[in-house]
Amino acid sequence: MTFFRFFLLFLSLAGAGSLSATAQAQTLGAAISGGWQNFSDGVSTTWNEPQHYDLYVPAITWHNRWTYDQAHIDKYNERPWGAGGGMSRYDEKGNWNGLYVMAFKDSFNKWEPFGGYGWEKIWQPLRNKDFRLGLGYTAGVTARDNWKYIPVPAVLPLASIGFRDATFQMTYIPGTYNNGNVYFAWLRWQF
């Protein structure tokens, strides 16, 4: 079950007054189990049967100007120099699955690695099937200098615009005032 379907199921369960608490718990348990199975199948199949190998080039880090004061904006790095690699495939429904690792300069201009699995539902809205849009999630692990490089798990939204072998992917890291609330994007080139 995709994250989006799980989210819709969760919303429907939250408003389903006619279901008993036991039935709701069983349905939610089945949804979580099915979601985990789809996630682990996607990771395993992508690892064992990649269709492409990918080059990742970090492109933009943007600190949301509505959630940061100017003093922070002035001292933060927004040029995430770095690179990465991965493997990917399109499943039987045409959706993208990828495993990747990349390292880039973070907001403090220190190296930050991030590795994980990404999934996107793919749409091809034009007659030219080389153009595509994607929306999904990424789940992975990062480590930062200001956190003493302790591994930290992360689940983030993922969106993309692609044409042929090039894809511009992006995420948004939520947060609080002067913390988080960062738009991060990279170019992915598949071989």
C-alpha positions as CSV (number, residue, x, y, z in Angstrom):
1,M,0.0,0.0,0.0
2,T,1.4,3.4,-0.9
3,F,1.9,6.1,1.7
4,F,-0.9,8.1,0.1
5,R,-3.3,5.2,0.3
6,F,-2.3,4.6,3.9
7,F,-2.9,8.3,4.7
8,L,-6.4,8.1,3.2
9,L,-7.1,5.0,5.1
10,F,-5.9,6.6,8.3
11,L,-8.2,9.6,7.7
12,S,-11.2,7.4,6.9
13,L,-10.6,5.3,10.1
14,A,-10.3,8.5,12.2
15,G,-13.8,9.5,11.1
16,A,-15.3,6.0,11.0
17,G,-17.6,6.2,14.1
18,S,-19.5,3.0,13.0
19,L,-16.4,0.8,13.3
20,S,-15.5,-0.6,16.7
21,A,-12.1,0.2,18.2
22,T,-11.1,-3.5,17.6
23,A,-12.1,-3.4,14.0
24,Q,-10.3,0.0,13.5
25,A,-7.2,-1.4,15.1
26,Q,-7.3,-4.5,12.9
27,T,-7.8,-2.5,9.8
28,L,-5.0,-0.1,10.8
29,G,-2.7,-3.0,11.6
30,A,-3.4,-4.6,8.2
31,A,-2.7,-1.3,6.5
32,I,0.6,-0.9,8.3
33,S,1.6,-4.5,7.6
34,G,0.7,-4.1,3.9
35,G,2.6,-0.8,3.7
36,W,5.7,-2.3,5.3
37,Q,5.5,-5.2,2.9
38,N,5.3,-2.9,-0.2
39,F,8.2,-0.8,1.2
40,S,10.4,-3.9,1.8
41,D,9.5,-5.4,-1.5
42,G,10.4,-2.2,-3.3
43,V,13.8,-2.0,-1.6
44,S,14.6,-5.6,-2.2
45,T,13.5,-5.6,-5.9
46,T,15.4,-2.4,-6.6
47,W,18.6,-3.8,-5.0
48,N,18.4,-7.1,-6.8
49,E,17.0,-6.0,-10.2
50,P,18.0,-2.4,-10.9
51,Q,17.2,-1.1,-14.4
52,H,19.4,2.0,-14.2
53,Y,22.4,3.4,-12.3
54,D,22.0,7.0,-11.3
55,L,24.3,10.0,-10.7
56,Y,23.0,12.5,-8.1
57,V,24.2,16.2,-8.1
58,P,22.8,18.3,-5.3
59,A,21.6,21.7,-6.7
60,I,19.7,23.9,-4.2
61,T,19.3,24.3,-0.5
62,W,16.8,27.1,0.3
63,H,15.9,28.2,3.8
64,N,12.3,29.3,3.9
65,R,12.4,33.1,4.2
66,W,9.1,33.1,6.1
67,T,10.5,30.9,8.9
68,Y,14.0,32.3,9.3
69,D,15.3,35.7,10.5
70,Q,17.8,37.5,8.4
71,A,20.7,36.8,10.7
72,H,20.3,33.0,10.1
73,I,19.8,33.4,6.4
74,D,23.0,35.4,6.1
75,K,25.2,32.8,7.8
76,Y,23.7,29.7,6.1
77,N,25.1,27.9,3.1
78,E,22.6,27.4,0.3
79,R,25.1,25.8,-2.2
80,P,25.1,22.1,-1.4
81,W,28.1,21.1,-3.3
82,G,28.4,17.3,-3.5
83,A,27.5,14.2,-5.4
84,G,26.0,10.7,-5.0
85,G,25.0,7.6,-6.7
86,G,22.3,5.0,-6.8
87,M,20.3,2.4,-8.6
88,S,16.7,2.6,-9.7
89,R,13.9,0.9,-11.6
90,Y,10.3,1.5,-12.8
91,D,7.8,-1.0,-11.5
92,E,5.0,-2.7,-13.4
93,K,2.8,0.4,-12.8
94,G,5.4,2.8,-14.1
95,N,6.3,4.2,-10.7
96,W,9.9,5.0,-9.8
97,N,11.8,3.2,-7.1
98,G,15.4,4.2,-6.1
99,L,18.2,3.4,-3.7
100,Y,20.8,6.1,-3.3
101,V,23.5,7.7,-1.2
102,M,24.8,11.2,-1.5
103,A,27.0,13.6,0.4
104,F,26.7,17.4,0.3
105,K,27.6,20.6,2.1
106,D,24.9,21.3,4.7
107,S,23.6,24.7,6.0
108,F,26.7,25.1,8.1
109,N,29.0,24.2,5.1
110,K,29.8,20.8,6.7
111,W,29.6,17.5,4.9
112,E,26.2,15.7,5.4
113,P,25.6,12.2,4.0
114,F,22.1,11.0,3.2
115,G,21.2,7.5,2.0
116,G,17.9,5.8,1.5
117,Y,15.0,4.5,-0.6
118,G,12.7,6.7,-2.7
119,W,9.4,6.0,-4.3
120,E,7.4,8.2,-6.7
121,K,4.1,7.7,-8.4
122,I,4.8,8.8,-12.0
123,W,2.4,10.7,-14.3
124,Q,3.0,11.4,-18.0
125,P,0.6,14.2,-18.7
126,L,1.7,15.0,-22.2
127,R,1.7,13.1,-25.5
128,N,5.5,13.1,-25.3
129,K,6.1,10.2,-22.9
130,D,9.6,11.4,-22.2
131,F,8.2,14.1,-19.9
132,R,7.1,13.0,-16.5
133,L,6.0,14.2,-13.1
134,G,6.5,12.3,-9.8
135,L,5.2,12.5,-6.3
136,G,6.1,10.3,-3.4
137,Y,8.4,9.9,-0.4
138,T,11.9,9.1,0.6
139,A,13.0,7.2,3.7
140,G,16.6,7.2,4.8
141,V,19.3,8.0,7.3
142,T,21.4,11.2,7.6
143,A,24.1,12.4,9.9
144,R,25.2,16.0,10.6
145,D,28.2,17.7,12.1
146,N,26.0,19.7,14.5
147,W,24.5,16.4,15.7
148,K,27.9,14.8,16.2
149,Y,27.3,12.6,13.2
150,I,24.8,10.4,15.1
151,P,22.6,8.7,12.5
152,V,19.1,10.1,12.3
153,P,16.3,8.5,10.4
154,A,14.1,10.7,8.1
155,V,10.9,10.2,6.1
156,L,10.3,13.1,3.7
157,P,8.1,14.1,0.8
158,L,9.6,13.7,-2.7
159,A,8.6,15.4,-6.0
160,S,10.1,15.5,-9.4
161,I,10.1,16.8,-13.0
162,G,11.8,14.6,-15.5
163,F,12.6,14.5,-19.2
164,R,14.3,11.4,-20.7
165,D,17.3,10.5,-18.5
166,A,17.4,13.7,-16.5
167,T,15.2,14.2,-13.4
168,F,15.0,17.2,-11.1
169,Q,14.0,15.8,-7.7
170,M,13.2,17.8,-4.5
171,T,12.1,17.5,-1.0
172,Y,11.1,19.8,1.9
173,I,12.4,19.3,5.4
174,P,9.8,20.6,7.8
175,G,10.7,22.4,11.1
176,T,10.2,25.3,13.5
177,Y,11.3,28.9,13.4
178,N,15.0,29.1,12.5
179,N,15.3,25.3,12.3
180,G,14.4,23.0,9.4
181,N,11.9,24.4,6.9
182,V,14.4,23.8,4.1
183,Y,13.8,23.1,0.4
184,F,16.5,20.8,-1.0
185,A,16.8,19.7,-4.6
186,W,19.1,17.7,-6.8
187,L,19.6,16.6,-10.4
188,R,19.4,12.8,-11.0
189,W,20.9,11.4,-14.2
190,Q,20.1,7.8,-15.1
191,F,22.4,5.5,-17.2
